[in-house]
Amino acid sequence: MATMSPLRCHMIEDMTIRNLSRATQQSYLGAVTKFSRHFGRPPDRLGIDEVRAYQLHLTSQRVAWASLNQTVWALRFFYGVTLGGWGAARCRR
């Protein structure tokens, strides 16, 4: 089994603290993973320009509004909460 990155672990803890459902957690993790893979870089090495470009990409692919909205909220959570507090605590998993 692959080990979990500290950043992913931190995001899971942030979502757990905020009582996000398991389904929402999986959705957010999947969205951040797809975003990262799209650019071939870790998500903490990507910024607002890449977020905008990714939103335009999803729109051009005619992704359903609900999926686009979920991705936007996942990235908001990742950048606003997880990276906003990154380094403040160590993952214990």
ROKOLVEX-205527 format. One record per residue: x, z, y of N, C-alpha, C in turn; residue number from 1. Coordinates in nm, 2 decimals, always signed. Last residue first. Layout:
<atoms>
ATOM; X; Z; Y; X; Z; Y; X; Z; Y; NUM;
...
</atoms>
This chain:
<atoms>
ATOM; -0.08; +1.11; +1.03; -0.12; +1.05; +0.90; +0.00; +1.00; +0.83; 93;
ATOM; -0.05; +1.20; +1.29; -0.01; +1.29; +1.18; -0.04; +1.23; +1.04; 92;
ATOM; +0.09; +1.05; +1.58; -0.01; +1.04; +1.47; +0.04; +1.13; +1.35; 91;
ATOM; +0.14; +1.24; +1.88; +0.20; +1.17; +1.76; +0.09; +1.17; +1.65; 90;
ATOM; +0.05; +1.18; +2.22; +0.04; +1.25; +2.09; +0.10; +1.17; +1.98; 89;
ATOM; +0.12; +1.03; +2.43; +0.08; +1.16; +2.46; +0.07; +1.25; +2.33; 88;
ATOM; +0.17; +0.77; +2.35; +0.28; +0.86; +2.37; +0.25; +1.00; +2.40; 87;
ATOM; -0.12; +0.64; +2.50; -0.01; +0.62; +2.40; +0.11; +0.70; +2.44; 86;
ATOM; -0.33; +0.64; +2.67; -0.28; +0.77; +2.62; -0.17; +0.77; +2.52; 85;
ATOM; -0.37; +0.38; +2.71; -0.37; +0.47; +2.83; -0.32; +0.60; +2.79; 84;
ATOM; -0.39; +0.27; +2.46; -0.26; +0.25; +2.54; -0.25; +0.34; +2.66; 83;
ATOM; -0.65; +0.38; +2.41; -0.53; +0.40; +2.32; -0.40; +0.38; +2.39; 82;
ATOM; -0.81; +0.32; +2.65; -0.80; +0.46; +2.58; -0.67; +0.47; +2.51; 81;
ATOM; -0.76; +0.06; +2.75; -0.80; +0.17; +2.84; -0.78; +0.31; +2.78; 80;
ATOM; -0.69; -0.10; +2.53; -0.60; -0.09; +2.65; -0.63; +0.03; +2.74; 79;
ATOM; -0.89; -0.04; +2.34; -0.75; -0.04; +2.31; -0.66; -0.02; +2.43; 78;
ATOM; -1.13; -0.07; +2.49; -1.10; +0.05; +2.43; -0.95; +0.06; +2.40; 77;
ATOM; -1.11; -0.34; +2.56; -1.12; -0.24; +2.66; -1.08; -0.10; +2.61; 76;
ATOM; -1.11; -0.45; +2.30; -0.99; -0.46; +2.38; -0.99; -0.37; +2.50; 75;
ATOM; -1.37; -0.39; +2.23; -1.26; -0.34; +2.14; -1.13; -0.35; +2.23; 74;
ATOM; -1.52; -0.52; +2.42; -1.52; -0.38; +2.42; -1.41; -0.32; +2.33; 73;
ATOM; -1.45; -0.79; +2.35; -1.42; -0.74; +2.48; -1.42; -0.59; +2.48; 72;
ATOM; -1.56; -0.80; +2.09; -1.42; -0.81; +2.11; -1.38; -0.76; +2.25; 71;
ATOM; -1.83; -0.77; +2.15; -1.77; -0.67; +2.06; -1.61; -0.68; +2.08; 70;
ATOM; -1.87; -1.01; +2.29; -1.89; -0.88; +2.36; -1.82; -0.77; +2.28; 69;
ATOM; -1.83; -1.19; +2.09; -1.74; -1.19; +2.21; -1.75; -1.06; +2.28; 68;
ATOM; -2.04; -1.13; +1.92; -1.90; -1.12; +1.87; -1.81; -1.11; +1.99; 67;
ATOM; -2.26; -1.19; +2.09; -2.24; -1.05; +2.03; -2.10; -1.03; +1.98; 66;
ATOM; -2.23; -1.46; +2.13; -2.22; -1.37; +2.24; -2.19; -1.23; +2.19; 65;
ATOM; -2.03; -1.64; +1.89; -2.16; -1.58; +1.93; -2.14; -1.47; +2.04; 64;
ATOM; -1.80; -1.89; +1.99; -1.83; -1.76; +1.92; -1.96; -1.70; +1.97; 63;
ATOM; -1.71; -2.14; +2.06; -1.85; -2.11; +2.05; -1.89; -1.99; +1.97; 62;
ATOM; -1.46; -2.18; +2.13; -1.49; -2.19; +1.98; -1.63; -2.16; +1.96; 61;
ATOM; -1.45; -2.12; +2.39; -1.44; -2.26; +2.36; -1.47; -2.28; +2.21; 60;
ATOM; -1.47; -1.84; +2.37; -1.58; -1.91; +2.43; -1.57; -2.06; +2.39; 59;
ATOM; -1.21; -1.79; +2.26; -1.33; -1.76; +2.19; -1.46; -1.83; +2.24; 58;
ATOM; -1.06; -1.88; +2.48; -1.04; -1.94; +2.35; -1.17; -1.91; +2.27; 57;
ATOM; -1.13; -1.70; +2.68; -1.16; -1.84; +2.70; -1.15; -1.92; +2.57; 56;
ATOM; -1.03; -1.47; +2.56; -1.18; -1.48; +2.59; -1.22; -1.62; +2.61; 55;
ATOM; -0.76; -1.53; +2.57; -0.83; -1.51; +2.44; -0.98; -1.52; +2.46; 54;
ATOM; -0.71; -1.53; +2.84; -0.69; -1.66; +2.76; -0.76; -1.65; +2.63; 53;
ATOM; -0.76; -1.26; +2.89; -0.84; -1.36; +2.96; -0.83; -1.49; +2.88; 52;
ATOM; -0.55; -1.15; +2.74; -0.69; -1.11; +2.72; -0.78; -1.22; +2.77; 51;
ATOM; -0.33; -1.26; +2.87; -0.36; -1.30; +2.73; -0.50; -1.26; +2.69; 50;
ATOM; -0.35; -1.13; +3.11; -0.35; -1.28; +3.11; -0.38; -1.33; +2.97; 49;
ATOM; -0.32; -0.86; +3.05; -0.45; -0.91; +3.10; -0.46; -1.06; +3.09; 48;
ATOM; -0.09; -0.87; +2.76; -0.15; -0.81; +2.88; -0.28; -0.88; +2.92; 47;
ATOM; +0.10; -0.75; +2.48; +0.02; -0.85; +2.55; -0.05; -0.79; +2.67; 46;
ATOM; +0.22; -0.56; +2.34; +0.31; -0.65; +2.41; +0.23; -0.76; +2.48; 45;
ATOM; +0.03; -0.43; +2.20; +0.08; -0.36; +2.31; +0.19; -0.44; +2.39; 44;
ATOM; -0.02; -0.61; +1.99; -0.11; -0.60; +2.10; -0.06; -0.53; +2.22; 43;
ATOM; +0.26; -0.81; +1.89; +0.19; -0.69; +1.88; +0.10; -0.67; +2.01; 42;
ATOM; +0.20; -1.17; +1.85; +0.28; -1.06; +1.90; +0.20; -0.93; +1.89; 41;
ATOM; +0.06; -1.40; +1.81; +0.18; -1.38; +1.73; +0.27; -1.27; +1.78; 40;
ATOM; -0.18; -1.45; +1.92; -0.06; -1.47; +2.01; +0.07; -1.45; +1.93; 39;
ATOM; -0.35; -1.40; +1.71; -0.37; -1.53; +1.79; -0.25; -1.56; +1.87; 38;
ATOM; -0.28; -1.15; +1.63; -0.24; -1.26; +1.55; -0.25; -1.39; +1.62; 37;
ATOM; -0.41; -1.00; +1.84; -0.27; -0.99; +1.82; -0.22; -1.11; +1.74; 36;
ATOM; -0.68; -1.06; +1.78; -0.62; -1.09; +1.91; -0.47; -1.10; +1.90; 35;
ATOM; -0.71; -0.96; +1.52; -0.73; -1.10; +1.55; -0.66; -1.15; +1.68; 34;
ATOM; -0.67; -0.68; +1.59; -0.58; -0.75; +1.49; -0.59; -0.90; +1.51; 33;
ATOM; -0.89; -0.63; +1.75; -0.75; -0.62; +1.81; -0.65; -0.69; +1.72; 32;
ATOM; -1.09; -0.68; +1.56; -1.09; -0.76; +1.69; -0.95; -0.75; +1.75; 31;
ATOM; -1.05; -0.48; +1.37; -1.04; -0.62; +1.33; -1.02; -0.71; +1.46; 30;
ATOM; -1.09; -0.25; +1.52; -0.96; -0.28; +1.46; -0.94; -0.42; +1.42; 29;
ATOM; -1.36; -0.29; +1.58; -1.26; -0.28; +1.69; -1.12; -0.31; +1.63; 28;
ATOM; -1.47; -0.28; +1.32; -1.49; -0.39; +1.40; -1.39; -0.40; +1.51; 27;
ATOM; -1.40; -0.02; +1.24; -1.35; -0.14; +1.16; -1.36; -0.27; +1.25; 26;
ATOM; -1.55; +0.13; +1.43; -1.40; +0.14; +1.41; -1.34; +0.02; +1.34; 25;
ATOM; -1.81; +0.05; +1.37; -1.75; +0.02; +1.50; -1.60; +0.03; +1.49; 24;
ATOM; -1.83; +0.17; +1.11; -1.84; +0.02; +1.13; -1.79; -0.02; +1.26; 23;
ATOM; -1.79; +0.44; +1.16; -1.69; +0.37; +1.08; -1.70; +0.22; +1.10; 22;
ATOM; -1.87; +0.51; +1.51; -1.91; +0.50; +1.37; -1.79; +0.42; +1.29; 21;
ATOM; -1.69; +0.73; +1.72; -1.74; +0.60; +1.69; -1.77; +0.59; +1.54; 20;
ATOM; -1.61; +0.98; +1.82; -1.72; +0.98; +1.72; -1.78; +0.84; +1.71; 19;
ATOM; -1.38; +1.02; +1.96; -1.50; +0.98; +2.03; -1.62; +0.95; +1.95; 18;
ATOM; -1.21; +1.07; +1.75; -1.23; +1.18; +1.85; -1.36; +1.15; +1.93; 17;
ATOM; -1.20; +0.82; +1.64; -1.26; +0.93; +1.56; -1.30; +1.04; +1.66; 16;
ATOM; -1.07; +0.67; +1.83; -1.21; +0.63; +1.79; -1.28; +0.75; +1.72; 15;
ATOM; -0.82; +0.80; +1.82; -0.90; +0.79; +1.94; -1.04; +0.76; +1.92; 14;
ATOM; -0.74; +0.75; +1.55; -0.77; +0.89; +1.60; -0.85; +0.89; +1.73; 13;
ATOM; -0.71; +0.47; +1.57; -0.81; +0.53; +1.48; -0.85; +0.67; +1.52; 12;
ATOM; -0.50; +0.46; +1.75; -0.63; +0.40; +1.79; -0.74; +0.46; +1.70; 11;
ATOM; -0.30; +0.58; +1.60; -0.34; +0.64; +1.72; -0.48; +0.59; +1.77; 10;
ATOM; -0.28; +0.39; +1.40; -0.32; +0.53; +1.36; -0.37; +0.60; +1.49; 9;
ATOM; -0.18; +0.18; +1.55; -0.31; +0.16; +1.48; -0.36; +0.30; +1.45; 8;
ATOM; +0.07; +0.29; +1.62; -0.03; +0.25; +1.72; -0.17; +0.24; +1.66; 7;
ATOM; +0.21; +0.34; +1.38; +0.17; +0.45; +1.46; +0.06; +0.41; +1.57; 6;
ATOM; +0.08; +0.14; +1.11; +0.16; +0.15; +1.23; +0.11; +0.27; +1.31; 5;
ATOM; +0.07; +0.24; +0.77; -0.01; +0.21; +0.90; +0.08; +0.23; +1.02; 4;
ATOM; +0.22; +0.07; +0.50; +0.20; +0.18; +0.59; +0.13; +0.14; +0.72; 3;
ATOM; +0.06; -0.08; +0.22; +0.13; -0.09; +0.34; +0.11; +0.03; +0.43; 2;
ATOM; +0.09; +0.00; -0.12; +0.00; +0.00; +0.00; +0.09; +0.00; +0.12; 1;
</atoms>
